[in-house]
């Protein structure tokens, strides 16, 4: 059994790590480089906390208004109706409106505009300084080093936490190189393990990761891994949200062994 923890949250250090240590279990922790190197709040987490703090209808209206405001000024992208029709799709854990907000701010809009809008919405609905929030949300170098010394495994989770398949091959390599450099004190750069941000990848991403020394990759495909039959760079995982007390879905997705 392999226990994986993504994104380098402080909660993993204060709550998860002591329990694993007490029970002499190794956990695998996948760290986005930018949170460590720059003490920066990732857009993916801005979006999580905005969604948790804002009434959904108000947030959706704000986002659509901002998209209308910025369209044509410096940025070019399709109409709101076209984008909503394309990206507003119900998924396993989220309704279509939530998925639309996530996709637009995670990958669809130009990166610079995503950063601008996410920060504007974070300021409106949370009213907190991003750097102070980041210091409380993510682990730092010393905490990661301590976990490594105590037997925890540290892995790669990108630098910017991009949807890697949306990038050019050049930018994929740049993001991977930057992420690997940040976590280099904790890994073997010639034999490292990748957790694809958002579970997102394509053939180019997997090929480049392998060329850069990745020997194992974990995805967000939800099923039990049968190691003798799997591509080692595309291992499926089971989601904690499919287990009690959240749900009993593990029973129907093969999330247990007889």
MOPECOR-V44004 format. One line per field, one symbol per residue. ss: DSSP state (~ for helix, > for strand, _ for the rest). phi: phi as a letter, one per 30 degrees, with the letter a starting at -180 (. if undefined). burial: 1 if it has 9 or more other ideal C-beta (glycine too) atoms within 8 Angstrom, else 0. Layout:
# MOPECOR-V44004
ss->???
phi->???
burial->???
This chain:
# MOPECOR-V44004
ss->__>>>>__>~~~~~~~~~~~~~____>>>>>_~~~~~_____~~~~~~~~~~~__~~~~~~~~~~~~~~~>___>____~~~~~~~~________~~~~~~~~~~~~~__~~~~~~~~~~~~~~~____~~~~~~~~>__~~~~~~~~~___>>>>_______~~~__~~~~~~~~~~~~~~~~~~_____>>>>_~~~___~~~~~~~~~__>>>>>>>>>____~~~_____>>>__~~~______~~~_______
phi->.cccbciideedddcdeddddechcdcccccddddddchcddeedededdddcceedddddddddddddddidbbbaddeddddddcdbebecbdddddeeddddcbddeeededdddddddddccicdddddddddcdcedddddddddjdccbcbiccidddddcdeddeddddddddddcedcbcdcaccccdeiicabedddddeddcjdcabcccdcaddcedccddcbddbccddcceddacdedccidacd
burial->001110111101100110011000001111111111000111111110111001010011011101100110001010000011001100000101111111111101100011111111110011000110111011100011101100010111111011111010000110111111011000100001111111011001110111011101111001100000010011111100011000001100101000
